[in-house]
Amino acid sequence: MSIRTSAILLFARSAQLDARDKGLTGGERFIEELTAHTKLKARRTGLPVFHIDEKSQVGTSFGERLGNAMKSVYEQGIEHLLVIGNDSPDLSTETLKTAVAQLQAGKTVFGPTPDGGTYLIGINREYFDYKTFLRLPWQEKNLFEALLHWTISLGGRCKVLSPLLDLDAPQDCQNWFTPSRFISSRLYQLLLSFISAKSVLPRVWDHPVFDVQVFTPFNKGSPF
């Protein structure tokens, strides 16, 4: 990989704003941990990682803020840019390396989510058209499909990665947690701090291969 011309942009706001807008009341520490994990996996690629949060985002709409963030990275001499968020915990360093390799081969790369959005966008500078980029249906259920059409209209080739779940709401967090998925003890405890134990724990107790003990402290007055 070319360190000089390739980079990863982590486009993620602070845990406080993220938790508020996603309805994850009490989930600030969980989001902070997800952000830290995402940064670590991105840095393990050996590429520069730019984290742009709300303090340095410019624009009134999501599309403007994302587009301006990407422009700011391109202007630093980056030709192959991979954009990720902090809410896809199953995203791996190997997937990031694969995506960057596809970018360097001249392809535009997308990682779709089950709800029609994306967890990863990889665009080479030559195919980044700022004006049409802003008009894409950001944060809508047809975003992934629109991105594919947009890329083709600009003469680009696409590489679509395997779908991954992103955590946009409390129900997503509950769906993400399964007995077969490895979750660090810290993430597990932080998850239980704001997701109802009643909705999560039965899946653990009913699984035949699990023999675990979980201590959930009583939190009087918790809003969730």
C-alpha positions in Angstrom: 0.0 0.0 0.0 1.1 3.5 -0.7 1.3 5.4 2.5 1.8 8.7 0.6 -1.4 8.6 -1.5 -3.8 6.4 0.5 -5.6 7.2 3.7 -8.6 6.4 5.9 -11.1 9.0 7.0 -13.0 8.2 10.2 -16.1 10.4 9.9 -17.6 10.2 13.4 -19.0 12.7 15.9 -18.5 12.7 19.6 -20.1 10.0 21.7 -22.4 12.4 23.3 -24.0 13.6 20.0 -24.0 10.1 18.5 -25.8 8.6 21.5 -28.3 11.4 21.5 -29.2 11.2 17.9 -29.3 7.4 17.7 -31.5 7.2 20.8 -28.8 5.3 22.7 -29.5 6.8 26.1 -26.7 6.0 28.4 -24.6 4.6 25.6 -21.9 7.2 25.5 -19.1 5.0 26.9 -20.1 2.2 24.6 -19.8 4.5 21.6 -16.4 5.8 22.9 -15.2 2.3 23.0 -16.5 1.5 19.5 -14.6 4.6 18.2 -11.4 3.6 19.9 -11.7 0.1 18.4 -12.4 1.5 15.0 -9.3 3.8 15.2 -7.1 0.9 16.3 -8.2 -1.3 13.4 -7.8 1.5 10.9 -4.3 2.3 12.2 -3.2 -1.3 11.9 -3.5 -1.0 8.1 -0.4 1.2 8.3 -2.2 4.1 6.5 -2.7 7.6 7.8 -6.0 7.9 9.7 -7.9 11.2 9.8 -10.6 11.5 12.4 -13.0 14.4 11.7 -15.7 15.0 14.3 -18.3 17.7 14.7 -15.7 20.2 15.8 -14.0 20.2 12.4 -17.0 19.4 10.2 -18.2 22.1 7.8 -21.6 22.3 6.3 -25.3 22.3 7.2 -26.3 18.9 5.8 -24.8 15.5 6.3 -23.8 15.4 2.6 -22.0 18.8 2.9 -20.2 17.8 6.1 -19.0 14.5 4.6 -18.1 16.0 1.2 -16.1 18.8 2.8 -14.3 16.4 5.1 -13.3 14.3 2.1 -12.2 17.4 0.2 -10.0 18.4 3.1 -8.2 15.1 3.0 -7.8 15.0 -0.8 -6.3 18.5 -0.6 -3.4 17.0 1.5 -2.3 14.9 -1.5 -4.4 11.8 -0.9 -5.6 10.0 -4.0 -7.2 6.9 -2.6 -9.6 7.7 0.3 -11.5 5.2 2.4 -14.3 6.6 4.5 -15.7 4.7 7.5 -17.8 5.5 10.6 -17.5 4.2 14.1 -20.7 2.1 14.3 -19.8 -1.1 12.4 -18.0 -3.2 15.1 -17.6 -6.2 12.8 -15.4 -4.2 10.4 -11.9 -5.7 10.4 -8.4 -4.5 9.5 -8.3 -7.1 6.8 -11.5 -5.8 5.2 -10.0 -2.3 5.3 -6.8 -3.5 3.6 -8.8 -5.3 0.9 -10.8 -2.1 0.3 -7.7 0.1 -0.1 -6.2 -2.4 -2.5 -9.3 -2.2 -4.6 -9.1 1.6 -4.5 -5.5 1.5 -5.7 -6.6 -0.8 -8.5 -8.8 2.0 -9.7 -12.2 0.8 -8.3 -14.7 2.6 -6.2 -15.5 0.5 -3.1 -18.7 0.2 -1.1 -19.6 -1.8 2.0 -23.4 -2.1 2.2 -25.6 -2.4 5.3 -28.8 -4.5 5.6 -30.9 -1.3 5.8 -29.8 0.1 2.4 -27.0 2.3 3.6 -23.2 1.8 3.7 -20.6 1.2 6.4 -17.7 2.0 4.1 -17.2 4.3 1.1 -13.9 4.2 -0.9 -13.5 6.9 -3.7 -10.5 7.8 -5.7 -9.9 11.5 -6.1 -10.4 11.4 -9.9 -13.9 10.1 -9.4 -15.0 12.4 -6.6 -17.5 14.9 -8.1 -18.3 17.2 -5.2 -21.5 18.8 -6.6 -23.2 15.5 -7.5 -21.9 13.9 -4.3 -24.0 16.4 -2.3 -27.2 15.4 -4.1 -27.0 11.8 -3.1 -29.8 10.6 -0.7 -27.7 10.6 2.4 -29.1 8.8 5.5 -31.9 7.4 3.3 -32.6 3.7 2.7 -31.7 3.9 -1.0 -28.2 5.3 -0.5 -26.3 2.2 -1.5 -28.2 1.8 -4.7 -27.8 5.5 -5.5 -24.0 5.3 -4.9 -23.7 2.5 -7.4 -25.6 4.5 -10.0 -23.6 7.6 -9.2 -20.3 5.7 -9.7 -21.4 4.2 -13.0 -22.5 7.7 -14.3 -19.0 9.0 -13.6 -17.4 6.1 -15.5 -16.1 4.3 -12.5 -15.9 0.6 -11.7 -17.3 -0.8 -8.4 -16.2 -3.3 -5.8 -19.0 -4.3 -3.4 -17.8 -5.8 0.0 -19.8 -8.2 2.2 -22.7 -6.6 4.1 -22.2 -5.6 7.7 -24.6 -4.4 10.3 -24.2 -0.8 11.6 -25.5 0.3 14.9 -27.9 3.2 14.3 -30.5 2.5 17.0 -31.1 0.5 20.2 -32.6 -2.4 18.2 -29.5 -2.6 16.1 -27.4 -3.1 19.2 -29.7 -5.9 20.4 -29.6 -7.5 16.9 -25.9 -7.3 16.8 -25.4 -9.2 20.1 -25.6 -12.9 19.5 -24.0 -15.8 21.6 -21.9 -16.8 18.6 -20.2 -13.4 18.3 -17.1 -12.7 20.3 -17.4 -9.5 22.2 -14.7 -8.2 24.6 -15.7 -8.1 28.2 -15.5 -4.3 28.3 -17.8 -3.9 25.3 -20.2 -6.5 26.8 -20.5 -4.6 30.1 -20.9 -1.3 28.3 -23.6 -2.8 26.1 -25.5 -4.0 29.1 -25.2 -0.6 30.7 -27.8 0.9 28.3 -29.5 -2.1 26.6 -32.1 -3.8 28.8 -30.7 -7.0 30.3 -34.1 -8.7 29.8 -33.8 -8.3 26.0 -30.2 -9.4 25.7 -29.4 -12.0 28.4 -32.0 -14.7 27.4 -30.1 -15.3 24.2 -27.0 -16.1 26.3 -28.7 -18.3 28.9 -30.5 -20.3 26.2 -27.4 -21.0 24.2 -26.1 -24.6 25.1 -22.4 -23.7 24.8 -22.5 -20.8 27.2 -21.6 -21.0 30.8 -21.2 -17.4 32.0 -21.8 -15.3 35.0 -22.7 -11.7 34.5 -22.9 -9.2 37.3 -25.2 -6.2 36.4 -25.0 -3.5 39.0 -28.3 -1.9 40.1 -28.5 1.6 38.6 -31.3 3.5 40.3 -32.7 6.2 38.1 -31.2 5.0 34.8 -33.2 6.6 32.0 -33.1 3.5 29.7 
